[in-house]
Amino acid sequence: MTELERLTARLDDLEIRHAFQEDLIRQLDEVTQALHDRVDTLTREVEALRAQVAQPSGQVNRLEDERPPHY
């Protein structure tokens, strides 16, 4: 194998690796974006739940006042 053939083969290998890495980076970016969106959604839900808990409901449910489910 001549020097030129060896360098050409090496360049081909590097180009193939580069293509796979670009695809992997694209896939990881999609996953990262999806996770970011999910975290944003969950953050909003937690904030809404905290707001609900912080509001006085005017009605206090006590376990002693509730009828057992078998009645």
C-alpha positions as CSV (number, residue, x, y, z in Angstrom):
1,M,0.0,0.0,0.0
2,T,1.4,3.3,-1.0
3,E,1.6,6.4,1.2
4,L,-1.1,8.0,-0.8
5,E,-3.4,5.0,-0.5
6,R,-2.8,4.9,3.3
7,L,-3.6,8.6,3.7
8,T,-6.7,8.2,1.6
9,A,-7.9,5.3,3.7
10,R,-7.2,7.3,6.8
11,L,-9.0,10.3,5.5
12,D,-12.0,8.1,4.6
13,D,-12.0,6.6,8.1
14,L,-12.0,10.1,9.6
15,E,-14.8,11.3,7.4
16,I,-16.9,8.3,8.4
17,R,-16.2,8.9,12.1
18,H,-17.1,12.5,11.7
19,A,-20.4,11.6,10.0
20,F,-21.3,9.3,12.9
21,Q,-20.3,11.9,15.5
22,E,-22.5,14.5,13.8
23,D,-25.5,12.1,13.9
24,L,-24.9,11.3,17.5
25,I,-24.6,15.0,18.5
26,R,-27.9,15.6,16.6
27,Q,-29.6,12.8,18.5
28,L,-28.2,14.0,21.8
29,D,-29.4,17.5,21.1
30,E,-32.9,16.2,20.5
31,V,-32.9,14.2,23.7
32,T,-31.6,17.2,25.6
33,Q,-34.3,19.5,24.2
34,A,-37.0,17.0,25.0
35,L,-35.7,16.7,28.6
36,H,-35.5,20.5,28.9
37,D,-39.1,20.8,27.8
38,R,-40.2,18.1,30.3
39,V,-38.3,19.9,33.1
40,D,-40.1,23.2,32.2
41,T,-43.5,21.4,32.3
42,L,-42.8,19.8,35.6
43,T,-41.5,23.0,37.1
44,R,-44.7,24.8,36.1
45,E,-46.8,21.9,37.6
46,V,-44.9,22.1,40.8
47,E,-45.4,25.8,41.0
48,A,-49.1,25.4,40.4
49,L,-49.3,22.7,43.1
50,R,-47.4,24.9,45.6
51,A,-49.8,27.8,44.9
52,Q,-52.8,25.4,45.5
53,V,-51.3,24.2,48.8
54,A,-50.6,27.8,49.9
55,Q,-54.1,29.0,49.3
56,P,-56.5,28.5,52.3
57,S,-59.3,26.3,51.0
58,G,-61.7,27.3,53.8
59,Q,-62.5,23.6,54.3
60,V,-60.4,21.5,56.5
61,N,-60.8,17.8,56.0
62,R,-60.1,15.9,59.1
63,L,-59.9,12.1,59.1
64,E,-62.0,11.9,62.2
65,D,-64.9,13.6,60.3
66,E,-64.8,11.3,57.3
67,R,-66.8,8.1,57.2
68,P,-64.9,4.9,56.5
69,P,-65.3,3.6,53.0
70,H,-67.1,0.4,54.2
71,Y,-70.2,2.4,55.3
